[in-house]
Amino acid sequence: MSRTIDIDLYDNYYDYDGDWTTEYPKIVSWVNPENGETRSRLLRDQNESEEFFAWFGPKYPDIAVTIK
């Protein structure tokens, strides 16, 4: 069963209760094209990262992201 992620370009996501490792979590940030505000989302693990970019990339191909 695949999960559908809900990403809101107007909100930031930083909810994380797990262990911080050297690889994850990562924070992906972008500039909202409608209002110019920077938004961020916490990617908790590899699966969430893959799911996010599989959704975000095709939907918003012109929006550059920064990963920390």
C-alpha positions in Angstrom: 0.0 0.0 0.0 1.5 3.3 -0.9 1.1 6.4 1.2 0.2 9.8 -0.1 2.1 12.6 1.4 0.5 16.0 2.0 2.9 18.8 1.5 1.9 22.4 2.0 4.1 25.0 0.4 2.8 27.5 3.0 3.9 25.6 6.1 7.1 24.4 7.8 7.5 20.8 9.1 9.9 20.1 12.0 8.2 17.4 14.0 10.8 14.7 14.9 11.0 12.6 18.0 13.5 10.0 16.8 17.3 9.8 17.2 19.4 12.3 15.2 22.0 10.5 13.1 24.7 11.9 10.9 22.6 11.1 7.8 19.0 11.9 8.9 17.0 13.8 9.6 17.7 16.4 6.9 16.0 19.7 6.3 14.9 20.6 2.8 14.1 24.2 2.2 12.6 26.1 -0.8 11.2 29.6 -1.6 7.5 29.6 -2.1 7.0 31.0 -5.6 3.7 32.7 -4.7 4.9 34.8 -1.8 8.7 34.6 -1.8 8.8 33.1 1.8 11.3 30.4 2.6 9.6 27.1 3.7 11.2 24.0 5.1 10.4 20.4 5.8 12.2 17.8 8.0 12.9 14.5 6.2 13.1 11.9 8.9 14.6 9.0 6.9 15.6 7.7 3.5 12.0 6.6 2.7 10.5 9.9 3.5 13.2 11.7 1.5 12.5 9.5 -1.6 8.8 10.0 -1.2 9.1 13.8 -0.8 11.3 14.2 -3.9 9.2 11.8 -6.0 6.3 14.1 -5.3 8.0 17.5 -5.2 10.2 17.2 -8.2 7.6 16.5 -10.8 5.0 18.8 -9.3 7.4 21.8 -8.8 10.3 21.2 -11.3 11.3 24.9 -11.3 11.6 25.3 -7.6 15.2 24.9 -6.3 15.7 23.2 -2.9 18.4 23.4 -0.3 19.2 20.3 1.8 20.9 20.7 5.2 
